[in-house]
Structure formats: C-alpha cells, structure tokens
Amino acid sequence: MADERQQGSHVSPEGLAVQTDAPDATTGQSLTRRSRRAADVPTLVERAREGDARSVARLISLVEDASPALREVAAALAPHTGRAQVLGLTGSPGVGKSTTTTALVRALRAVGKRVGVLAVDPSSPFSGGALLGDRVRMQDHAGDSGVYIRSMASRGHLGGLSWATPQALRVLDAAGCDVVLVETVGVGQSELEIASLADTTLVLVAPGMGDGIQAAKAGILEVADVFVVNKADRDGADTTVRDLRYMLSLGGRHSEAGHWRPPIVKTVASRDTDNGMDQVLEKIEAHRQWLESSGEAHRRRSERAAREIEAIALASLRERMGDVHGSAALGTLADRVVAGKSDPFRAADELLDQL
C-alpha cells in the first residue's frame, strides 16, 4: 500500500486500485490524465486477465471516459470474453437492490465464484459522477480479491444503465469473473434496458409498495426471469406473491409452450443467514440450464451484440452529421424543401449520400 501511495494511487472502498489526480512533481500534470493518454492497452488487458484489480479499474475508466483508446480496448478484450454469466437486478427504488446485491455476492463467493458488480447510479448534476455510490454501501466485500465492484454514473442515459455498461461488462468478463451482477439505477418504468443486456434478469419487489400494480403497468412481467419478493418478513409478503402469480396466469410470452415461467422467491436480504439467497441461486442456475438447452442463450447474446453494433454505428453517424450541421449543403437542401422543389425525405437521402 505504501508503494502505491508513492506512485499516486490508492485502493478504493470497493477494493479496486484507482488512479488519483496527484500532480507530477516535474510537469505538474495529473498522473491520471497523463497515464490515460499513454495507456498500454495490451499490458493492461494481460494484467487484468491475471487478476490485477488496478488494471481492471484502469480499463473500466478508459471505457467510461470514452478514451481514444476505446477501440483498441474493445479489440484486445474480444478474444477473452463470452464466459461470464450476466445477472441483472432491477426494481423500484427502496426494494433493497443494493442489499440484495451484497447478499448475492456473499452467496456466490461461498460457492467459489469470482464476482464482478457494476452498480449504475444516478449522475451528480455537478461532477457527472455516480451520486449514490453503491460501492460504499458494499463495504462487506472490500478487500476480497475475488470481487470487483464498480459504481458507474448513468450520465443521463435512459433505461436504468450507463452507456458504457456493455464494454465494462467485457472488461470484467475478460478479467475472469464467473458472474457479473448489474444493478440498475431504479428509475421506474423506463428501467427495462437491463433485460436486453443480462442473461438472467431478477426483478425485485417488496410488500407494501404497490409493486404488484407497478409490475403490470411497467411491463416488468415481460422482462423478469426470476421474481424476488424482498423484505418478506414484512406484512403483505404473501399477498405480493399471490398478486404476482395471478398476473403471470393472465398470459404473456411466459405462458407460451416451451417458454420459461418466472419463479417467485421470498427473501430477507438484510439477514446474514436464512435470507433466501440459496433459493435465488437455485432458480438462477435452473434458468441458465434452460437458456442453454433451449438455444435461448445464443439468441439473446447475438441479439445483444446486434444492438450494440447498431448503437455504435448510429453514434458514429451522429458524429458525422454534426459535421454537416449548419453547412452550405444542408442549407441548400433546406431552401429547396422550403421552395417546394424537394421534400424532407428526398433531401435527407441526398444528405446521407454526401456523407
């Protein structure tokens, strides 16, 4: 630890080594900024694969900051990914997502799994950084070399995730994590993006919060692979379970022949023992086996990759469109539309041809 401090770094609360912004005595530049510009990506990837927490943290930082080395990072990670099981945890604020995540990590570690956690938080309106800091709330696992925890700011991205989450997942996958838990922001009805990213999506509900009705409104029934009724020691837990079973009986994709029917598990994640996490892991394993045997696992991952490719292509196109905004060509096309000599669709096609 002393050596790390001399080099301008420290170990974060989540057990990951991260760079500080201490200025260099010679240049006065931030060591973080200077080292990121000169990032040796192949070396970072190799060290991350060997379990070096500091390299994992650096790679995720490069991803989150949209570093110029991002494409190089993605290319270097690609041959070493596709092994980790991705679990998504979603649900309304207050249902105990962070507590459940902590309990799940403990249960997974008990069976020898290496675990990564991406806790996506709302962004600070001032710094843009993660606002809630789930990694601070998960101190139980700080110092465990078999656990990587990272808070990521949503930075205004809708859907409950950060835009950098898919690439951060690849970093943890390549680093040898057997399971990666992705805990979403918890923003309500727009928080369904996790279903397109995770192999298994756990939807958390709690008694006394009206989550039964919210599940029907938000379409959560369609994205859940496992329902977790947390805080089951409260009054109304059995009623919540009954409401969920009733709504599942009404139909939907889960009722079709051969489809997975989401089980419902009651938990009290705040307990150290007898908290229901063993049952949750059993249902997760049963779902994993169904995914593999039905071919759904390959379909989901292919669909996930297609969406990511499309998102990157659209982002690149938007950047190129930014170059023509206010240009003479765009102005000429706009004048033709106003004069009735062209229509917006034809003008858009001509603009794309010029790109």
N, C-alpha and C positions, 0 to 999 in steps of 0.2 A: 504493500500500500504506500509506503514511503516513497519508493521509486516512482510510482505512478504520479504522485503529487508533484514530484520534481519535474516530471515531463508535462505537467499542465493538465492532468486529467483526474477524475475521481470516480468512485463507484456510486452509481445512483441508488435510490431507495429500492429499485426493483432488482438490484443485483447485476445490472449491466454497466460496464465501464463506458463512460461517455466523455467527450471532449469538453473542456471548459474554454472560456473566452479570455484566458490569461494572456496578456500581450507578450510577445517575444522581446527579450531584453535588447536585441540588436536592431531589429526592424520596427518594433512597436506594433507589428501586425498581430491580429488574433491568431493564435495557433489553430483554432478551429477552422477559420476561413482559409488559412494558408495550406493546412493539411488536406482540406477537402479539394482544393484546386489541384493538388498534386497526388490525388488518391491513386494508389497502386491497386487497381481493382482485382487482378488475378491473385495477388498476395492476400488481399482482404478475403476473397472468396475461399481460398485454400485454408486460411486460418479459421474462418467461420466454420468450415466443414470439420475442422479439428476440435471445435467446441470453444473457441476463444470468444468470450462474451463481448469483449471490446470491439472485435471485428464485426460481429453481428450488429452491434449498436451503430457502428460507422456506416455499414451498408444500408441499414434502415434509414439513417439520417440522409444519406445520398438520395434515396428514393423519395423521402418526404419533401426534400428541398428541391426536387426536380433538377438535380445536378446535371451538368453537361455530360457527365459520365454515366447517366442513367441507361442509355442504350448498351453501353459496354457491360454494365452490371447485369442487365437482363440477359445478355448473350452468355455471360460467364456462368450465370445461375442455371440456365436452361437444362444442361445435361444432368443436373443433380437434383431435379425436382420431380414431383409427381408421386411421392411416397407418403407424405403426411396425411392424416385424416383431419379434415377441417370441420369443426363443430361451431355452429353459430348460436349465440344466445341473444334472444330479443324479448321484448315485453315492455309494458308501460313503466314509466318512472315510479320507483317505490316498491316494485315487486321483489327486489332483492337480487338483481342481476350480478352485482359485484360480489355479494356474499356467496351466491351460488357458484360463481366462477372460482372463487377461492376454495370452496368445498370440493368442487370437481377436480381442481388441480391436486388437492391433497389425496383424493381417491385414486387418481391416475398415477400419481407418484408411488402410491402404496403398491401398485401392481407393476412397477418398474418402467413406466412410460416416461419418455422425455417430453416435456410440455412447453409449448410457446403460447403466449397470451398477447393478443392485440386488443387493447381496451380503447375503443373510439369514444372520445369525449367531445362535448361542445367546445367551440373555439372561444378563446378570450377575445373580446372586441378590441382590445388594445394591442396585445402582442401577437395574436393569431395562434397562440399555443393552446395545449389542452387545458381546459378550465377546471374540470373536477379532479383529475389526477388519480385514476383508479389504482395506479401503481403504488401510491402512498397508502391506499386502503388495503393493499395486499402484502403488507409487511411480513406476514407469516412465512412467505416463500423467499424473502430477501436472503441472499447468500446461498441458496440452493443451486448448485451448478447444473442441475437437471431441469431448471425452469428459467425461461426468458419471458420477461413481462415488459410490455411497451405501451405507453399511452400515446395515442395518435389523435391530433385535432381534426375535427371534421372539416374545418375551414370553409364552412358554408355549403359543403356538398350535401345534397338532399339524399334521403334514403337511409339515413342512420349510420353511414360508413364514411370513411375518408377516401378520397380519390386514389390515394396511394396504397390502400389496403391490399389489393391483389399482388402488387410487387413485394410488399412487406411480407405477405404470406410466403412468397417464393424464397425470400431470404431465410425465414425460419424453417421452411421445408428443407432447403439445401444444408442448413446448419444441423440437420439430424433430428429435428423434433418429430416424434411419432404422432403427436396430436397437437393441433393448433386451435386454440379457443379464440373466437372473435366475439367480443362483447360490444353490442351496438350502443348508440347514443341513448336510445329510448325516447324517441320523439313522437311516438304515436302511430297514426295511420300511414305515414309516409315511410315507415321503417321496415319495408318489406324487401329491400335490396339484398339483405343477408341470405335470403332463400336462393338467390342465383349464384351465391359465392360459396356456400357451405355444402358439404356432403350430407350433413345431418343438422337440421335446424330445431333447436329447443325453444319453444315458446313458453315463457314464464307468466303465470297469472297468480293472483293472490285473492283470498276471500275478503269480502267486504269492500272491494274496489270497483265493483261493477264490471269486472273484466269479462264476464260471460257475454254481456251485451256488446262490449267493445270488440270482442273477438269476431262476432258476427258482422259488425259494422266495418271493421278494418280489413276483413278478408284474411284474418290470421289463420282461420281454419284451413285455408288453401296452402299455406306455407309451412305449417307445423309438421314436423316428423315425429316429435315427442312433445307432449304437453307436460309441463312441470307445475303442479299446484304447490307453490312455496308458501311458507308460513302456515303450514297445515295444522299447527297447534291452535290456531285461532278458530273462533266460532264461524261457521259458514263454509268450512273447507269441503265437507261432504256435499253441500248444496252446489258449490262451484264445480265439483267433479260431475255431479248429476247433470248440471246445465251443459257442460262440455259434451258429455255423452249424448245428450239429447240433440244438440246441434250437429254432431257428427252423424247421427242417424238420419238427418234430413237429406243427405245426398252430398254431391260434390265429387271431385275427382277421386277422393279416397274410397268412395263406395263402389267404384268400378271394379270389375273382376280382375284379379291379379295385382291390384294396387295395394300399396302399403296403407294400413289403417293405423293412425297415430295412437299409441297407448297413452294413458294418463297416469302419472306418478305423483304421489304426495311426498313432499319433502319439508324439512325444517333445517334449512341450510346453515342457520346460525349455531346449531348444535355441533359439538366436536364428534359425537358418536351417535349412532342410530338416527342419522339425519336423512336417510333415504337415498343417498348418493350411490350406494351399491346397486339399487334397483334401477337408477337412472343409467348407470354404466351398462347394465344388462340390456336395457332397451336400445341403447346406442349400438351395442355390439350386434343385436338382432337386426337392427336397421342396416348396419354395414353389410352383414351377410346377405340380406335381401337385395341390397344395391348390386352386389357382385353377381349373385345368381340370376338376377333379372336383366342384367345388362344396363340397368339404370345408372350405375356409377359412371360408365364410359360416356353415356349420353349426356349426363349432367356436366361432366368435365369438358366435353367437346363444346357444348353449348356455352359454357363459361368462357372458354378460350375464344370462341367466335365473338362473343360480346366484347371481350377485352380488345381484340383486334379492331373491331368496329369503332370502339371508343377512341383508340389511339389514332386511327385513320381520320375520324371526324375532328379530333383535336388538331391534327396536322393541317387539315383542310381549313379549319377556323383561323389558324395562324396565317395561312396563305391568303385567306380572304381579308384579313386585317391589312395586308399589304396593298389591296386594291381599294380599300375604303377611302372615299374622297378622291380617288384617282380620276384622270381625264376620261378613261374608258368607261368607268361606272357612271360618270356624269353624262356622257354622250348617250349611253343606253337609257338613263333615266329621262333625258329630254325626249328621246324617241317614244318612250311609253307615254309621257305627258301629251305629246303631239298626236297620239293615236296611231303612230307609224309602226308600233310594235306592241306586244303585250308582255306583262311581267314574266311569264314562264319562258317565252322565247328569249327575252333579254337575259334571264338567269342562265339559260343554256349557253348563250353566246359568251357570257362572263366566265362560265366554267371552262369553255373551250379555250379561252385566253389563258386560264391558269395552267 
